[in-house]
Amino acid sequence: MSFEALGLSAELNRAVSEKGYSVPTPIQKQAIPVVLEGRDLLGGAQTGTGKTAGFTLPLLQRLMETDKPRKGRRPLRALILTPTRELAAQVAESVRDYGRYLPLRSTVVFGGVSINPQKMKLIKGVDVLVATPGRLLDHVNQRSVDLSNIDILVLDEADRMLDMGFIHDIKKVLALVPKQKQTLLFSATFSDDIKKLANGLLRSPELIEVARQNIATDTVTQVIHPVDKTRKRELLSFLIGSNNWQQVLVFNRTKHGANRLAEQLGKDGISAAAIRGNKSQGARTRALADFKAGKVRVLVATDIAARGIDIDQLPHVVNFELPNVAEDYVHRIGRTGRAGNEGEAMSLVCVDELKLLRDIEKLIKREIPKEVIEGYDPDPSIKAQPIKNGRNNNAGGNHKSRRRQAGNSASNKSPRPGKNARRRNADGSNTTGNNASGNKNTSPWNKRTGNKNSSNNQNRTRNAA
């Protein structure tokens, strides 16, 4: 099926063709006709499957078909809400690109930058507005935007919008828009609670779930590298350097941890930048641009800051720390393996995170292969510690924490491997099945993983040299 067969206008088909697309993705095939019919929609799809075009293209056509003669400033008729600045900028770019041959105006507003230039554009009048909830309400309070003429409302990344604290802002926005409107909710994952809440906002919505709920895409090879908490940064540097990775997206739980890790990687001779929520928009934009351009090899991000990062053919994603919410794991690894391309997602997991790992494997309904990098074997004497306030304390491996860590003295610390280091399975055996650790029955890892992954690990693993 082609885009022309979906009933899009010649102007939109021309813009799509110039973007290099000829065949719609599954979410686009199903969503575009529903939106063109004017129906409410609850759409679920993996990140990187084209869901942005799935609502942007029919939204623009609907605005053209329902355009009415007007006097004075053009009214705002379509509102797209996103949870982050990066995602807002990405969606706004799609609106601009796909609508280049249409007489429609659009703009984007988000925090972290001056509000005055945004006010000037809004006062002149736009047809489509992409916004983050907080900055949108700022404009409402300053009377620079009028939401009383909204015909189409879109909530992108709806699970995050509704499930992670945005619900109060969303309710304020809903009180300002007309009750009679078309509402679209798009997200990579939907819990049953989110569906129930969304049904209260939508009118007889059409439910479209292209990918199985909360399942990672098959184009991403997943692997777990067990390692002590204090040696994660050392292992990450080794993996990047020995494999000569040139573009790696690394996830950290906290903004302070992201900054610290980027600085530590820099000291290891690996160019890195951190992107986090409380950085200025200019700093975040520069960091992302440098990463896309190859000026820095590693981009360290938190979950919220990473929403909207869209990089073609990103080869590697690393979970330096596992997320507290299992669904975020799916979002994270969805940054690679996009649009049919293959990707690799690695997670550096310490004994403190075994419960988080079990939650993830329960969610995705599969056991992720475990592979120990030789020389970085987890110390079986280390007991799991609670992760306080969402933090895996001192995960960067500072010297004080190393001295405090039981059983991690210089006499028993694993040696730093050379470039010919081999990956080993979680039970201590190498990929040929030989057990070299001597700790097979004492490590907490062996209580939950046996030898059954050995053959899978051997097939999935690249030579670390």
VENZIFEN-V78701 format. One record per pair of residues at least 24 apart in sequence whose C-alpha atoms are under 10 Angstrom apart, sorted by the first residue. I is the first residue (numbers start at 1). J is the second residue. Records with the same first field share a line. If there is no record, write none. Layout:
BEGIN
I=J + J
END
This chain:
BEGIN
1=25 + 29
2=29
3=28 + 29 + 32
5=29
6=30 + 31 + 32 + 33 + 36 + 58
7=32 + 33 + 36 + 58 + 61
8=32 + 33 + 36 + 57 + 58 + 60 + 61 + 62
9=57 + 58 + 60 + 61 + 64
10=101
11=61 + 98 + 99 + 100 + 101 + 102
12=57 + 58 + 60 + 61 + 97 + 98 + 99 + 100 + 101 + 102
13=57 + 98
14=98 + 99 + 100 + 101
15=57 + 96 + 97 + 98 + 99 + 100 + 101 + 102
16=53 + 57 + 97 + 98 + 99
17=98
18=97 + 98
19=94 + 97 + 98
24=49 + 50 + 53 + 54
25=49 + 50 + 51 + 53 + 54 + 210 + 339
26=50 + 51 + 54 + 209 + 210 + 211
27=51 + 52 + 53 + 54 + 55 + 208 + 209 + 210 + 211
28=52 + 53 + 54 + 55 + 57 + 58 + 210
29=54 + 210
30=54 + 207 + 208 + 209 + 210
31=55 + 58 + 184 + 186 + 206 + 207 + 208 + 209 + 210
32=56 + 57 + 58 + 59
33=58
34=58 + 205 + 206 + 208
35=59 + 61 + 62 + 152 + 182 + 183 + 184 + 206
36=60 + 61 + 62 + 65
37=62
38=62 + 151 + 152 + 181 + 182 + 183
39=181 + 182 + 183 + 184 + 202 + 203 + 204 + 205 + 206
40=152 + 153 + 154 + 181 + 182 + 183 + 184 + 185 + 201 + 202 + 203 + 204 + 205 + 206 + 207
41=154 + 182 + 183 + 184 + 185 + 186 + 198 + 199 + 202 + 203 + 204 + 205 + 206 + 207 + 208
42=155 + 158 + 183 + 184 + 185 + 186 + 187 + 190 + 195 + 198 + 199 + 202 + 204 + 205 + 206 + 207 + 208 + 209
43=156 + 158 + 184 + 185 + 186 + 187 + 188 + 189 + 190 + 205 + 206 + 207 + 208 + 209 + 210
44=157 + 158 + 159 + 185 + 186 + 187 + 188 + 189 + 190 + 207 + 208 + 209 + 210 + 211 + 212 + 213 + 214
45=186 + 187 + 188 + 189 + 190 + 208 + 209 + 210 + 211 + 212 + 213 + 214
46=187 + 188 + 189 + 209 + 210 + 211 + 212 + 213 + 214 + 215 + 216 + 217 + 330 + 331 + 334 + 335 + 338
47=157 + 187 + 188 + 189 + 216 + 217 + 307 + 308 + 310 + 330 + 331 + 332 + 333 + 334 + 335 + 336 + 337 + 338 + 339
48=188 + 217 + 310 + 311 + 312 + 334 + 335 + 336 + 337 + 338 + 339 + 340
49=188 + 210 + 211 + 334 + 338 + 339 + 340
50=338 + 339
51=156 + 186 + 187 + 188
52=90 + 91 + 92 + 94 + 95 + 156 + 186 + 187
53=91 + 94 + 95 + 98
54=186
55=80 + 95 + 154 + 156 + 184 + 185 + 186
56=80 + 91 + 92 + 94 + 95 + 96 + 98 + 99 + 154
57=94 + 95 + 98 + 99
59=95 + 128 + 151 + 152 + 153 + 154 + 182 + 184
60=95 + 98 + 99 + 102 + 104 + 127 + 128
61=99 + 102
62=151 + 152
63=104 + 127 + 128 + 151 + 152
64=102 + 103 + 104
66=151
67=127
72=124 + 125
73=122 + 123 + 124 + 125 + 126
74=104 + 105 + 122 + 123 + 124 + 125 + 126 + 127
75=122 + 124 + 125 + 126 + 127 + 128 + 145 + 146 + 147 + 148 + 149 + 150
76=105 + 106 + 122 + 125 + 126 + 127 + 128 + 129 + 145 + 146 + 147 + 148 + 149 + 150 + 151 + 152
77=126 + 127 + 128 + 129 + 146 + 147 + 148 + 149 + 150 + 151 + 152 + 153 + 181
78=106 + 126 + 127 + 128 + 129 + 130 + 147 + 149 + 150 + 151 + 152 + 153 + 154 + 181 + 182 + 183
79=106 + 108 + 127 + 128 + 129 + 130 + 131 + 136 + 147 + 150 + 151 + 152 + 153 + 154 + 155 + 177 + 183
80=108 + 128 + 129 + 130 + 131 + 132 + 133 + 152 + 153 + 154 + 155 + 156 + 183 + 184 + 185
81=108 + 109 + 129 + 130 + 131 + 132 + 133 + 136 + 153 + 154 + 155 + 156 + 157 + 158 + 161 + 170 + 173 + 185
82=110 + 130 + 131 + 132 + 133 + 154 + 155 + 156 + 157 + 158 + 160 + 161 + 166 + 307 + 308
83=110 + 131 + 132 + 133 + 134 + 155 + 156 + 157 + 158 + 159 + 160 + 161 + 162 + 164 + 165 + 166 + 304 + 305 + 307 + 308
84=110 + 111 + 131 + 132 + 133 + 157 + 160 + 161 + 277 + 304 + 305 + 306 + 307 + 308 + 309
85=109 + 110 + 111 + 112 + 130 + 131 + 132 + 135 + 277 + 281 + 284 + 285 + 304 + 305 + 306 + 307 + 308
86=110 + 132 + 281 + 284 + 285 + 288 + 304 + 305 + 306 + 307 + 308 + 309 + 310
87=130 + 131 + 132 + 156 + 157 + 305 + 306 + 307 + 308 + 309 + 310
88=129 + 130 + 131 + 132 + 156 + 307 + 308
89=130 + 131 + 132 + 285 + 308 + 309
90=130 + 307 + 308 + 309 + 310
91=130 + 131 + 156 + 308
92=128 + 129 + 130 + 131
93=130
95=128 + 129 + 130
96=128
103=127
104=128
105=129
106=130
107=131
108=132 + 136
109=133 + 134 + 135 + 136 + 139
110=134 + 135 + 136 + 138 + 281
111=135 + 136 + 138 + 280 + 281
112=277 + 278 + 279 + 280 + 281 + 282 + 283 + 284
113=280 + 281 + 282
114=281
115=139
116=144
118=144
119=143 + 144 + 145
120=144
121=145
122=146
128=152
129=153
130=154
132=161 + 166 + 169
133=161 + 166 + 167 + 168 + 169 + 170 + 172 + 173
134=166 + 169 + 170
136=169 + 173
137=169 + 170 + 172 + 173
140=173 + 176
146=176 + 177
147=173 + 174 + 175 + 176 + 177 + 178
148=175 + 176 + 177 + 178 + 179
149=176 + 177 + 178 + 181
150=176 + 177 + 178 + 179 + 180 + 181 + 182
151=177 + 178 + 179 + 180 + 181 + 182 + 183
152=177 + 178 + 180 + 181 + 182 + 183 + 184
153=177 + 178 + 181 + 182 + 183 + 184 + 185
154=182 + 183 + 184 + 185 + 186
155=183 + 184 + 185 + 186 + 187
156=184 + 185 + 186 + 187 + 188
157=185 + 186 + 187 + 188 + 189 + 190 + 307 + 308
158=184 + 185 + 186 + 187 + 188 + 189 + 190 + 194 + 195 + 198
159=185 + 186 + 187 + 188 + 189 + 190 + 191 + 193 + 194 + 195 + 198 + 327
160=187 + 188 + 189 + 190 + 194 + 304 + 307 + 328
161=185 + 187 + 194
162=193 + 194 + 197 + 198
163=190 + 191 + 193 + 194 + 197
164=304
167=197
171=201
174=201
187=331
188=213 + 214 + 215 + 327 + 330 + 331 + 334
189=213 + 214 + 215 + 327 + 328 + 330 + 331
190=214 + 327
191=327
212=364
213=363 + 364
214=326 + 327 + 328 + 329 + 330 + 331 + 360 + 363 + 364 + 365
215=327 + 329 + 330 + 331 + 361 + 363 + 364 + 365 + 366
216=327 + 329 + 330 + 331 + 332 + 333 + 334 + 337 + 363 + 364 + 365 + 366
217=330 + 333 + 334 + 336 + 337 + 338 + 340 + 342 + 343
218=337 + 340 + 342 + 343
219=334 + 336 + 337 + 338 + 339 + 340 + 341 + 342 + 343 + 344
220=315 + 316 + 317 + 333 + 334 + 335 + 336 + 337 + 338 + 340 + 341 + 342 + 343 + 344 + 345 + 346
221=316 + 333 + 336 + 337 + 342 + 343 + 344 + 345 + 346 + 368 + 369 + 460 + 461
222=317 + 318 + 333 + 343 + 344 + 345 + 346 + 347 + 367 + 368 + 369 + 370 + 460
223=318 + 344 + 345 + 346 + 347 + 348 + 367 + 368 + 369 + 370 + 371 + 457 + 460 + 461
224=318 + 319 + 345 + 346 + 347 + 348 + 349 + 350 + 357 + 367 + 368 + 369 + 370 + 371 + 372 + 425 + 426 + 457
225=346 + 347 + 348 + 349 + 350 + 369 + 370 + 371 + 372 + 373 + 376 + 377 + 378 + 423 + 424 + 425 + 426
226=347 + 348 + 349 + 350 + 351 + 353 + 354 + 370 + 371 + 372 + 373 + 376 + 377 + 378 + 379 + 424 + 425 + 426 + 427 + 445
227=347 + 348 + 349 + 350 + 351 + 371 + 372 + 373 + 375 + 376 + 377 + 378 + 379 + 426
228=348 + 349 + 350 + 351 + 352 + 376 + 377 + 378 + 379 + 380 + 382 + 395 + 397 + 405 + 408
229=320 + 321 + 348 + 349 + 350 + 351 + 352 + 353 + 378 + 382 + 392 + 393 + 394 + 395 + 396 + 397 + 401 + 402 + 405
230=350 + 393 + 394 + 395 + 396 + 397 + 398 + 399 + 401 + 402 + 403 + 405 + 408
231=348 + 350 + 376 + 377 + 378 + 395 + 396 + 397 + 398 + 402 + 413 + 414
232=320 + 321 + 348 + 349 + 350 + 376 + 395 + 396 + 397
233=261 + 262 + 264 + 265 + 268 + 320 + 348 + 395 + 396 + 397 + 398
234=264 + 265 + 268 + 376 + 396 + 397 + 416
235=320 + 348 + 373 + 375 + 376 + 416 + 417
236=265 + 318 + 319 + 320 + 346 + 347 + 348
237=264 + 265 + 266 + 268 + 269 + 270
238=268 + 373 + 416 + 417 + 418 + 419 + 421 + 464
239=373 + 419 + 464 + 465
240=265 + 270 + 297 + 298 + 316 + 464
241=268 + 269 + 270 + 419 + 464 + 465
242=418 + 419 + 420 + 421 + 463 + 464 + 465
243=419 + 462 + 463 + 464 + 465
244=297 + 464 + 465
245=297 + 298 + 315 + 316
246=270 + 271 + 291 + 294 + 295 + 296 + 297 + 298 + 314 + 315 + 316
247=272 + 291 + 292 + 293 + 294 + 295 + 296 + 297 + 298 + 299 + 313 + 314 + 315 + 316 + 317
248=272 + 291 + 296 + 297 + 298 + 299 + 300 + 314 + 315 + 316 + 317 + 318 + 336 + 344 + 345
249=274 + 291 + 297 + 298 + 299 + 300 + 301 + 306 + 309 + 314 + 315 + 316 + 317 + 318 + 319 + 320 + 332 + 333 + 335 + 336 + 345
250=274 + 298 + 299 + 300 + 301 + 302 + 306 + 316 + 317 + 318 + 319 + 320 + 321 + 332 + 345 + 346 + 347
251=275 + 299 + 300 + 301 + 302 + 303 + 305 + 306 + 317 + 318 + 319 + 320 + 321 + 322 + 323 + 329 + 332 + 333 + 347
252=276 + 300 + 301 + 302 + 303 + 318 + 319 + 320 + 321 + 322 + 323 + 391 + 392 + 395
253=301 + 302 + 303 + 304 + 319 + 320 + 321 + 322 + 323 + 324 + 390 + 391 + 392
254=301 + 302 + 303 + 304 + 321 + 323 + 390 + 391 + 392
255=279 + 300 + 301 + 302 + 303 + 304 + 305
256=302
257=300 + 301 + 302 + 320 + 321 + 391 + 392 + 393 + 394 + 395 + 396
258=299 + 300 + 301 + 302 + 320 + 396
259=300 + 301
260=300 + 394 + 395 + 396 + 398
261=300 + 320 + 395 + 396 + 397
262=298 + 299 + 300 + 301 + 396
264=396 + 397 + 398
265=298 + 300
266=296 + 298
270=296 + 297 + 298
271=295 + 296 + 297 + 298 + 299
272=296 + 297 + 298 + 299 + 300
273=297 + 298 + 299 + 300 + 301
274=298 + 299 + 300 + 301 + 302 + 305
275=299 + 300 + 301 + 302 + 303 + 304 + 305 + 306
276=300 + 301 + 302 + 303 + 304 + 305 + 306
277=301 + 302 + 303 + 304 + 305 + 306
278=305
279=305
302=332
303=328 + 329 + 331 + 332
304=328
306=331 + 332 + 335
307=331 + 332 + 335
308=335
309=335
310=335 + 336 + 338
311=335 + 336 + 338
312=336 + 337 + 338 + 339 + 341
313=337 + 338 + 339 + 340 + 341 + 342 + 343
314=338 + 341 + 342 + 343 + 344
315=341 + 342 + 343 + 344 + 345
316=342 + 343 + 344 + 345 + 346
317=343 + 344 + 345 + 346 + 347
318=344 + 345 + 346 + 347 + 348
319=345 + 346 + 347 + 348 + 349
320=346 + 347 + 348 + 349 + 350 + 395 + 396
321=347 + 348 + 349 + 350 + 353 + 356 + 391 + 392 + 395 + 396
322=347 + 348 + 349 + 350 + 353 + 354 + 356 + 357 + 360 + 392
323=353 + 356 + 357 + 360 + 390 + 391
324=353 + 355 + 356 + 357 + 359 + 360 + 387 + 389 + 390 + 391
325=356 + 359 + 360 + 390
326=356 + 357 + 358 + 359 + 360 + 361 + 362 + 363 + 364
327=359 + 360 + 363 + 364
328=360
329=357 + 360 + 361 + 363 + 364
330=360 + 363 + 364
344=460
346=370
348=372
349=378
350=378 + 379 + 382 + 384 + 385 + 392 + 395 + 445
351=378 + 379 + 380 + 382 + 383 + 384 + 385 + 386 + 443 + 444 + 445
352=382 + 383 + 384 + 385 + 386 + 387 + 392
353=384 + 385 + 386 + 387 + 392
354=384 + 444 + 445 + 448
355=384
358=448
367=449 + 453
368=449 + 453 + 456 + 457
369=425 + 426 + 449 + 452 + 453 + 454 + 455 + 456 + 457 + 458 + 460 + 461
370=423 + 424 + 425 + 426 + 427 + 445 + 449 + 450 + 451 + 453 + 454 + 456 + 457
371=422 + 423 + 424 + 425 + 426 + 427 + 428 + 429 + 430 + 431 + 453 + 454 + 456 + 457 + 458 + 460 + 461
372=422 + 423 + 424 + 425 + 426 + 427 + 428 + 429 + 430 + 431 + 457
373=417 + 421 + 422 + 423 + 424 + 425 + 426 + 428 + 430 + 464
374=414 + 415 + 416 + 417 + 418 + 420 + 421 + 422 + 423 + 424 + 425 + 428 + 429 + 430 + 436 + 437 + 464
375=413 + 414 + 415 + 416 + 417 + 418 + 421 + 422 + 423 + 424 + 437
376=413 + 414 + 415 + 416 + 417 + 421 + 423 + 424
377=413 + 414 + 415 + 423 + 424 + 425 + 426 + 427 + 428 + 437 + 439 + 443
378=413 + 414 + 426 + 428 + 437 + 439 + 443 + 444 + 445
379=406 + 407 + 408 + 412 + 413 + 414 + 437 + 439 + 442 + 443 + 444
380=407 + 439 + 440 + 441 + 442 + 443 + 444 + 445 + 446
381=406 + 407 + 408 + 439 + 442 + 443 + 444
382=406 + 407 + 408 + 443 + 444
383=443 + 444
384=444
418=464 + 465
419=463 + 464 + 465
420=463 + 464 + 465
421=463 + 464 + 465
422=461 + 462 + 463 + 464 + 465
423=457 + 458 + 461 + 462 + 463 + 464
424=454 + 457 + 458 + 461
425=449 + 450 + 451 + 452 + 453 + 454 + 455 + 456 + 457 + 458
426=450 + 451 + 453 + 454 + 457
427=451 + 453 + 454
429=454
430=454 + 457 + 458
431=455 + 456 + 457 + 458 + 459 + 461
432=458
433=458
END
